[in-house]
Amino acid sequence: MLPIMPQKENDMACRRPFRVSSASGGRLSIGLIVVTLMLMVTGAQSKLLVNGTDCTIREPLYNVTFDFNALSSDLNHHVTSEETNERFFFNVCDKEQSGKDNRTEPLAYLVRQDKKITLGYEAHLQLDNGRMQFSFLGEPCGNGSNYTLDIILLCSYERTPADLRVIPHTPDQCRYFIFWDTPLACQPLPTALVDNRCTVRDGTNRHLYNLLPLGGANHEVPLPDGGRFVVSVCKPVRYGHLTMCPPGTGVCLINGTDYRDYGQAVAEPKIDSNGRLVMEMRSKSEACQNSLIVFECGAEDGIETGPIYRGRKDNCTHEFVWRTTLACRDTRPCSVSNPITGTQYDLSLLANRTYTLTSRDNRTYELGVCRIPASSHCPLDAGACEVTAKQSVGLGAISAELQYETTGAPYLLYRSGAVCDANSGRRWETRLEFICETDPVEGGRTGTVVPPIVVENGECQLVVHFETVLVCEPALMACGAYNESTIDQYVDLSPLMDSTQNYVARSEGDQGRRYFLNVCRPLVPQYGLSCRGGAAACEATFDGVTARNETTLGFPDVSLVVAGNTVLMKYLRGDPCPQDPLTNLSTTVAFHCQATAGQGQPALVEIEHGCHYRFDWATAVICPPELIVPFEQSNCTFHNPSTATWMGMKGVLDELSLCDKQPVASIDYRTGSLTIRYTEPDTINCSSMNGVKTYNVTVACAPDRPLERTASTSCFEIIKKQSPTVCALVGRNATIHDDSVPTNPTKSPAHSTTHPTTVPTVTSTEPIGTKVQPEGAGLGAFGIVMICLTAVTTLSVGTLYIVRRHPDRCHQLHSILLCRGSFWVINDFPSTTYSRVDNSETSSLLLNPSNVLSDSDDDMLI
């Protein structure tokens, strides 16, 4: 028995006996050989205990099989205890090795104060009165006991379950529990409840009731006779410890060990004939035992206490009343709650202003958020309009009803604008999507109002993306994690976050498709890319000019997983998968350390079953630092063997006379910088520091800037320098662009197949920057001068010979040298030059109408 239980499990119920009721429809059969069923009767308690095999377990009451093989990971799962800061690493369902005799490394272990403690070599799966868990037995802990770890599997219908949670049980911290929310611990969902939104509009069709936030947990209603109702709305009752209700049940009566269906869960609420917001649930197994839940507005603080049992309305219906703010009709204008997190968004600070936008095709628009000033050029009651020199065309009526879907971003929808298509009578409408504004620069968000961006303005719809901190969750996706292999190393991907442009992934598949990604944040809004607001990965078809048919591949709301030199970033909750409508598209990006890759670029490697997109990303950002970088004093250069590059210090730090010193240097790939430390004797001012003054110099890969001296004292000085010369040495691109100038890239969707689609791995062979040889290793100044003189002399003699022997060719030679001849005219554009640019600039060029490229040019740039 677990002394510590989740809040939703009733401790008093732990002492009730178990009984299989005839009404439950459960049957015990001899055929259940894959599990061992034991009814252990001890006095007043009957216990149902089922052992699993091959990481599956069959529940005997309803003959439901739970399969947990998907919980296995190539990388260990990792969780940190908030109370003790201990870190746990474990894996389950590992079929490569089983048992301590065959395994050299433990399957579960604990890191406590840099000490590794074995928690177990094998995971035992059990079902104990509805509680499913993996149990580990570890090394001795003291007092004759052993370390133990129990991983409790809790049913969660969320596609993005909560993080793992650690609870130490015993005071000596020998026994631990980890709670793991997973859909695999749930009974199968009825089809209608898989992607239901649990919403309904009122009779006027003006207000949308959204009850989905109430469906996040079971709600218990105690009864005077010791029994209890367990109620769940929008989703069925979650199967769990002493809550073994029949599949699909929305209202379950539990009396001792008797579990009865008093109403099947329904997908949506409805408005009844009396105008009430209700849910009617009918039982599948109990005759005349149905339930009715009436939702009433409870706007007062503290009124939301869950369902209350009113008794039987008639002989067949049990009635509950549930007071909640979600049932209130008169909500604040320009505000909405996130149905997943419950966070309230209020955009009234953005209201009553006129925002003027210009699209990429040079059209001018004005719009307002919830309210628009009378000074706007828009027609009366319009929330958005296109403005020309002569008139303005309304693109939708103003509305203060901020909406939020279960996936996507908060949005305003302005309908019934001017007629767009005279033949069909279709009218213009405007969709204004609000996206969390993030700033990758250290110091956090800017808090400034980012100008809205037009992303679509065709087919009778204007789509605008608006970045604002007003729709940010309190805790954004963590963009770093501890490295499991190197216990105290923290891997940080935040240098790859880009608030000015998106990454375009390389792909050797369908060249008519583009894949857009950003790191730990939503995609940057850009013209022509209209994936759902807040998405971090997007696919679109590309016709050489613009992107179309956008598909959302996931949102940035899952923490990173780190093991060794690999970092996994997952984006979930994408659009429904065409191959399996019950599954949503998702994305996994695997970051690998490659010191010569610079920031790198994602590459599509596989589309699994048409539903899951896998990208590889080689980058220097996650590489461990180079602690010792050799310095060659004879030619004043640093050498990095990992990038096979040299950096000459002459002309970079001349003010410091570094070539005469004995510096010690290291490289930080995350920041793209070289840190140099050296000392100088100073017996007068630094007698207390052994007579030396210490210098700490950081040279960062960035546009050239002069030395900056900070935090200087008489015996210690910090110096900062920016220079592109160091870029190749630290594994960064030598071409430095100005990040303050936003650019807009392109997009790309994907074909779904019933079998995994394998895309050949794309490996960049281009050098990151110029590899500088040490001084003295080349020809020398004298040799270079002699070669130049020889070349000039030869050319002059040859030209004189042609002129004297062939006067007729003199004019032709003159034309060629002036680039006016017929030999070098390419594609009728004699002044056009082509050059390869940095990958981040490529994205901008592909969508920029002012630089229309041919297909061959497009391929070259990508």
N, C-alpha and C positions, 0 to 999 in steps of 0.2 A: 504494500500500500504506500502510496506517495503522501507524505505529510504536507507537501506544498502542492497545491493544485491551482490551475488557472482560475480566474475569478468566475468564469461562467460555469464551473463545475461545482456542484453542491456538496460540501463536506458532510452534511448530515446524511446525504443519500448514500454515503460510502458504507453505512452499516445495514443497508437494506438487503434482504436476500434476493437472489436472482431467480426469475421464473420465466419460462418461455410460454407466453400466452397463446391460446388458440386463435385469438383474433389477429395476432401479429402475422400470421401466415408463415412463420418460420418452420423449417423442417430439418431434422437431423438425419443424415443418411450415412450408410456404411461406406458409400463412395467417397467420403471426405478423407481419403488416405493421405493427401498432401499435407494435412495438418493433424496435430495431435490434440484432441478435445478432452479436457479433463474437468469434471465437475467435482471440485474439492469442497466438501461439506464439513464445516467446522462450527458446530453449535448453531448460532442464529444466522450464519452467513453462508450463502452458496456463491461460488466463484466460477466464472467462465474464463478459462485460460486456453488460448489457442497459440501454438507455436507455428511460425512461418517457415517455409522452405523456398530456396532460390529467390529470396527477396520478394516473395508474394505471400499473401495470407488470405484465407477464405473465411469470411464471416458466416457462421452457421445459421443465424436467424433468418436472413433473407437471401442466403446463397450468393452473396456479393464477393467478388475477388478484388483485393487491393494489390496493385502491382507497383512496387517502389524502385524498380530497376533504373528508372529515369533519374533517381537521386544520385546515382554514381557519377563521379566526376574524374576526368583525367588529372585535375588539380584538386588538392585537398580543400575541403570546406574550412573556413576560417571565421572565428567569432571571438570577440574580446569581452570579458566581463567588465561591466561599468563600475562595479563596486571595488574589485580588487586589481583591475588592470591586468589580469591573467589572460593569456591567449590560448585558445583551443584550436587544434587542427585535427580533422577527422575525415574519414570517407566511409561510405556504406555501399553495400551491393557490389563489392570488388570481387570479381570472379576469377581474376588471374591467379590469386593465391588465397588460400583459406586456412585458417588456423595458425597457431604460433609456430608449429614445427616447420611450416613451409615459408614463413615470412621472416625476412631479416629486419624490417622496419615495422614499428607498431602502426596499426590502422588508425589509432586515436592517441594523441598525446597532448600534454599541457606544458606550456612554457611559463614558468614562475621564477621571476628574478634571474633570468638568463639560464635557468636550469630546466632541462627537458625531462618530463615525468611521463612514463608510459601509462596510458589509460586502458589499453587493450589491443589485442591482435585480431580479434574477431567480433563482429556485430551479431547479436542474437535478436531476431525479430519476434515480437510477441503481441498478442491481442489480449488485454486484461480488462474484462468488463467494459469493453468499448474503447479503452485507451490503447492506442498502438504505439509501440516504442521499440527503439534499438537499444540494447544494453551492452556495455563494455565492462570487462573486469581487468583491472590493471595491476601494477606492481604494489608491493606492500606499502601501507601508509603509516603503520604504527598501531599499537594496542591490539595487535592481532587482526587488524582489518586491512582491506585493500582499497586502492583508489577505484572508484566506479563512476561511470558516466552513463546516464540514461537520456536518450534523445527522444523526447515526446513529440509525436507527429499529430498536429492539430489540423482539422479540416478548415481550409480557407478557399473560398470561391474566387478570390482576387487573382488576376493573372500576374500581378506584381505583389506577391505576399510581403509581409513585414520582415525585417531583418531577424536573424536568429537571436534568441535571448538566453542568457546564462543565469541560472539561479543556484548558488551554492546552498546545500541543504544543511549539512552538519557543521557545528562550530569549528571543528578541526579541519574543515575543508578537505575532506577525503571523498565526499560524495557530491556529484554535480548533476544538474539537470539542464538540458538545452531544449527550449521549446522551438519547434520548427513548423511554421504555418505552410501548408502545401495543399493544392487541389487533389493530390494523389491520396490524401487521407479522407476524401469525401466520397459519398456514394454517387453513382452516376447522376448527372443533372438531366432532367427532362429537357428536350430540345427547345421548348419555348422559353426556358429560363437561362439558356446559355449566354445570350447577348441581349437580354431584355434591358430596357432603360428604366422601367418602373415609373413611367410618367403618364400624365393625362392632362388635357386642357380643360378648363372650366367651360361652362355653358356659353360664355361670350367669345371663347376661343382666343382670349387676350392673355390669359395667365396659364403658365405651365406648372403643374404640381410635380415635383420630383421627390419621390420617397426612397430613392436608392441609398442615401446615406444611412437609413434606418436598417438596411439589410446587412450590416457588417458583422453582426453577432447574434447569438441566441439570446432571447429575453425570457426570464423565468417569472411565472406568476404563481406564488404559493397558494394552496387551498387549505381551509380549516381542518380537513380530515387528514392532513399530512401528505396528500398528493400534491402534484404541481403540473401546471401547464408550461410547456416550452413553446414559445412563439417566435417565428421568423417570417419577415416579410420580404418580398422580392426574390429571395432565394430560400430553398428548403432549410429545415432545421439541420444544423451541422452535427454529423455523427461524432460521438465522443464518449468519454467516460461516463457511464450511467446515463447516457443520453442516446440509447440505441433505438432511435425511432425509425419507423418504416420509411423507405425511400420516397422522396418527393413531398414529405409531410411539411405543412406550414404551421399547423397547430397540433401539438402532440401532448396527450395526457399520459403522465407517468405516475403510476400508483404502485409503489414498491418496485417490483421488477416487471411490471406489466406496462408495455409501451403500445399506445393506441393512436391510430390516425383519426384526428378530429377535423381534418381539412387539408387538402392538397394545396401547396403554394401556387399562387397565380403570378403571371408575368407582369401585369399592370394593374394599378388601381382603376376605379371608375367612379363616375358621378351617378348616384342613384336617382330615382324619381323624385326624391325629396331635396335634391341638390346637395346631398352629403358626399364627402369623399370617403369611399369605402373599399374594402376588399372582401369578396365573398369566396370562401374556401369550402369545397365539398370533399367529403371523405370518399376514398375508393374502397375501403374495406368495412367501415362501420355503417350499419343501417341507421339513418336518421341521426347522425352525429356530425353536423356541419358547424362551421364557425363564420362569424361576421365581425370584422374589425372596422370600427368607425373612427376616422381620424378627425380630430377637432383642433382648431387653432389654439395654441398655447404660447402666447407671445411673452408672458411674464417670465422673469428670470427664475430658473430652477423648476419650471413646471414640467419639463420634459423628463418624466420618470418612467417611461415605458408603458406597455399595455396594462389595463386594469380590467379584471373580470367583472362583468355586470350580471352574469347568470344566464339562464336560458330565456331567449326571447320567445320561443314556442317550444314545442316538444322536440324539435329537431335542430335548433340553431343555438349555439353558444355565442353570446355577444361580448365583445371587448371594446373598450374605448381607449384611444391613444391620443393624448394631447401633445402636440409638437408644433414648433415654429414652421416646419415644412408644410403644414396644412393651412397656413395663413395666406389669405388672398392678397392683402394690401402690404406687399413687401416694399422696401425702400427702392425708389427708382435708381437706375444706373448701378445696381449692385446684384450680386449673385453669389451663391456658395458653391465651392468645389464639391461635387457629389462624392468624390473619392476621399478627400482629406477633411472636408468640412470647413476649410478656410473660406472666410467671407471676403470677397473682392468688392471694393467700392471705387468706382471710377468717376465720382462726382467732381473730383479735382480737375479732370480733363474736360468737363462739360462747359457749355456756353462759350466756346471759343471757335474761331474759324481756322481750319487747317487748309492751307493751299498746297497742292501737290502738282508735280509735273511728271507725267509718265515718260517712258523711254521713247514713245512715238510722238513726244512733244505736245500731248494734250494736257490741258490745265483743268484741275478739279478743285472744288471746295467741299469740305465736309465738316460735320460737327459730331461730337460724342454725346449722345443722349439729348442734348439741347444745342441749338445753333443760334447765334446772335442775329438780331434783325438787320445788322449791317452787312450780312452775307449777301452775295449776289444770287444765291439759290432762290428758286420760286418758293412761295409761301408753303409751309409745312414740309418742305423737302429737307432731308437730312444730308443729302449729297447731291452734287450737280456737276455737270461739265460746263465750263465757262469759256465762251468765245468773245470776240470783239463786239458781236452784235446781240448775243442772247445767252441764256443759260438754260440747260436742259435738266430737269429733275430726274434723279436716278434712284429715288425711293423716298417714302415718307419717313420723317423722323420718328424714332421710337426710343424710349428709355428702358425697354425690357432687355436687360443684359441676360444672355443665355449661356449655358455651359452643358456640353455633352460629356458623356463618360470618358470619351477619348477626344483629345484636341485641346482647344483653348477657349476662354470666354469670348463671346462674339456678340455683336449687334447686327440685326438683319433689318434693313430698310427695304420694304416692298412697295409695289404699286407705283413705280416711277412713270416716266413718259413712255409712250408706245415705242417699242424697239423694232418689232417686226409687224408691219401692217397686214401681212397675209395671215399670220397666226394670231395676231392680237397680243402677242407676248410683250410684257412691259419690263423696263429696266428694274434691277434691284441691286442693292449694295450690301456686301458682307464685310464688316470691319472686325478683324480678328486681333486680339490682344495677346502679346507674347511677352514672357518675362525678359526684361532687359538685363543682361549680364555683362560684366566687364572683366576680362581676364587679367587686367593689370592689377598688381598687388595693391590692396587698399579697398577692394570691393567695388560695388556698383556706383555709378556716377551720380544717380539720382536726377539727372537732367532729362528733359523731354526729348526723346529721339524722334525726328520727323517721321511721320508715317510714309510707307512706301507702297506704290501701286504694283501689285504682282500679276493681276489679270484685268483686262478691260475689253473683253470681247464676249460674244455669244450672250448678249443682253445682261451681263453681270460684271459689276466692278468689285474686285476683291482687293482689300487694303490690309496690310499687316502693320500693326502699331506696337512697337516695343515700349514697355513701361514697367517700372519696378512695382507698380500697384497690383500686378497679378503674379508676383513671385511668391512661392511658398516660403515659409520661415526657414526651412532647411533645403537647400538645393542638393543636387546629386554630388556626392563626394567624388572629387577628381583625383583621388590618391588612396593608397592602401599600403599596409605593411607587407614587406616581402617575406613570404613563408620560409624561403631557403636561407635568406640572410635576415635573421630575426629582427634586428634593430634598424634595418634599412627601410625607409619610407619612399615609395615610388610615387611620383607626382606627374600627372599628365597635364596640369594646368598650362604649361607653356604652349601646348598644342591648341588650347581654346582660342578661337578667332572670332572676334566680334565685328570684323569688317568684311569677311568673305567666307565662303564655304569651300570645303575640299571636294574635288572631283576625283573619284576613284578610277584607277586604270582598269581596263578590262580588255581581254582578247576575244570576247564573245561578240554578240550583236553590236556592231558599231553604231547602230541607230538608237542605242540606249545610253543614258548617262546616270551615274550614281553619285548622289551628293551626301556628304557627311559633315558633321561638326563634332567636336569632342566635349562631352560633359555639358552641353548646352544645346538649346534649339538652333535650328538652321537660321542663318542671317536672312532676313527678308530681301528678296530681289525680284526684279521684274521678270515675269514669265515663269516663275517657279511657285506654284500655288498648292504645294502640299499642305496638309492641315496645320494650322498654327500650333507651334510648340514642338513639332516633329524635329528629330535630330538626324534622321536618315530618310532619304527620298529617292525614288526612281522615276525616270521619265523618258519618253521617247524624244529623240532629237532629230530634226529635219535639216540641220545645218544652219538654221537661223534661230529657232526658238524651241523651247521644251513644251511638250504636251503630254496629256494622259498621265498626270502625276499619280504616284502611288506612295503612300506613307509606309515606311518600313520600321517605325518605332519611335519611342519617346525617351528622353534622358532621365529616367527615374529609378535606376537600379545601380547599386554600388559596384565598384570594381572588384575583380578577383585577381590576386597576384600570386605567382609561384615561379621561383627562379627568375629567369630573364623574360618571362612572358606575362603580359597583363591582358586580361580579358575584360572588355567593355560590352555590355549587352543593352540593346534598345528593344523594348517590348511594346505590346499594345498597338501594333500597326494595323493597317486595313485588313479586312477578312481575306484569308488566303483563297485564291480561286480554286485550288485543288482540294481544299478542305474548309468549307465555309465556317465550321465550328472552331477553327484555329485562326489566330491572328498572325499576320506577318511579323517577323522579328529579325534582328540583326545582331551578329557577334563580330566584334573587331578584335583581332589578336595582335597586340603590339609586341614586337621583338626588338631586342637590343642589336643595333648595328652602328658602330661608331662612325662609319663613313657615310651614313645616310642623311645626316642633317635632321631636319624636322621630319623628312620623309613624306610619303604619300600613300594612301590606302590603295589596295589592289583587290579586286573581286576574285576569289578563288573557287567558290562553290555556291550553288543554290540547292539546298537540301529539300527534296520533295516539293519544290516550288514554293515553299513557305518560309524557309530560314536562310538568310543571306550571310555568308561568311567572308570576311575581309581579312587580309594580312596587311600589317603596317610595320615596315622596318623603320626604326627611328633611333637617333642617338639620344633622345631626351631621357629615355628610361635606363640608359647604360650607367653602371656604377662609375663613380668618379675615378679618374686616373690619379692616384695618390703621388706618384713620382714621375715627373716629366724630365728626361735628361736635358742638360744644358751643355752645349759645346762652346767653351770660352774662346777658343781660337778663332771662330768665325761668328761668335755672338748669336747663336741660334738655339732654339728649343726644338726638340724632335719628339713627335708622338708616334710610336710604332703602331698603335691601333689604327690610325688613319694614314700611316705612311707619309706624313707630311712634316715639313720643317717650317719654322717661322724665324726670320731674321729680325733682330730687335733694333738694328740701326734704322733710324728714321721714324721709329715708333715711340721709344722712350728715351730719346737722346738727352732730355733734361735730367734724367736720373743717373746717367753714366753707368748703365747697367752692365755693360760689357766688361767693366773692370771688377765686377763683384763676383760672388759665389752664390747665386740665387738658388732657392729650392722652390719648385713649381708643381702645381697640380691643376687638373682640368675638371670642371664641373659641366657635364654634358647637358644637364637639365637647363642651366642658365646660359650655356654656350659661352663660357668664360674661362680665362686662364688666370690663376692666382699665383703671384710671385711674392716670395718672402726673402728678405735679405737684411743684413745688419751692417752698421758702420760704427767704428769706434768713436766714443764721445765720453772721455773720462771726466770731463768737467761737469757736464749737466746730468750725466746718467751714472754717477758713481754707485747709486743704489741698485742699478740694473746691470751690474757687472761691467760697467763702463761701455755699454753698447746701446745704440739706438736702433730700433726695429722698424722696418718698413713693410707694409702689406699692400701690394699693388694688384688690382683686379683689372684685366683687359677683357672687355666684352665684345662679342661679335655684333657690331652695329655701325651705323654711319659714323664717320670720323668726327671726333670731338676732342678738344684739348684736355689736358690733365685737370682733374678736380681733386683738391686736397680736402679731406674731411676728418673730423675727430682727431685733430693733431694735438699732441702733447710734446713736452720736451724730449721724451724718450720713445715715443710711439707715433707713427703716422700712417693713416689710411689714405691711399691714392686710388682714384678710379680713372679709367681711360676707355674710350670706345674707339674701335678701329676695325675695318673690314679685313685687315691683314691677318687677324687671328682666326678668321672664320674656318679656313681649311683645317687648321690645327685642331680646333675643337669640334670638328665634324658638322659644321653648319655651312649652308650655302654661301658662297662668296658674294653673290649678288644680293645686295641689301636694298630692299624697297621701303618706301615710306609707308608704314602701317596706318598713318593718319588719313590716308586717302582711300576711302572705301571703293572696292571694286566688286563687280557682280559676275559670278560664274554661271555655269550651266548645269543641267540635270540629266537623269537617265533612269527609266524603269526596267523591269525584268520579265522575262518569259518564265512562266511556271510550267513545271513538268512533273509527271507522276513519279519520276525517278530522279535521284540527285543529279544535278547538272554540274559537271566539273569544268572549271575554267582554268586553263594552263596558268601556272604561276608566272607573274610578270616581275622580272628583276631588273632594276635600273643599273645600267653599266656606265652611266655618265659620271665623271668625276664631280665631286662636290665643289671644288674650287681649284685654283691653280696650285699645284704642288711645287713649293719653292725649294730648290736645292740649296745647300749651304754654300756660302761664299767660298770660293776656291775650288769648288767641284766642277765649275764650268770651264769655258774657253779663256776667260779672262778678257780684260778690256783691250789689250793689244791685239789678241786674235780676232776679236769682233771687228775692230777697225780695219785690219788687213783684209778680211773677207769682204767688207763693204766696199773698200777701194777697188778690189779685184773685180767685183760685180759691176761697179759703175764704169770702170775702164773697158771691160768686155762689151757692155751694152753700147757705149759710145762708139767704139771701133766698128761694131756690127751695123749700127745705124748709118755711119758715114759710108760704109761699103755699099749698103743698099741704095743710098741716095746717088752715089757716083756711078754705079754700074747699072741701076734701073731707075732713071728719073721718072718714069711713068708711075712708079709706085709711091713716090713721095707724097702725093696728095692723099692717097689711100691711107698711108701710115699716119699722116696728120689727122685725118678724120677719126681713126681708131683711137689715137691718144686722147682726143677730145670727147670720146664716148658717143660720137654721132654716127659711127659706121654701122653697117648691117650685121656685123659679126656678133655684137654683144647685146642686141636688143632682145629682151626676154618678155614674152607675153604682152608686147606693146606697152610695157611700163618701164621705160629705161631708168627711172629714178627710184624704183621700188627695191628695197633690200629686205632680206629675211634673216631673222636672228632668233635663236632659241632663247626662251625667257624662263624665269623661275616658275615653278609649278603653280604657285599661288596667283601669279599674274595670268596664267593660262586661262583659269576659270573666268576671269573678267573678260578676256578677249573673245571667248566663244559666244558670249551672249551680247556683246556690244555691237549693235547694228552699224555703228560707224566703221567697224573693221570687219567686213564680211569676208570670211575665209573660204577657200575651196575645201573639199573633203580631204585632199592630200595635205593641205596646210593644217587642217584640224587634227589629223592623225599625228603629224609631226610635233605639234605642240603638246598633245596629250602624251 
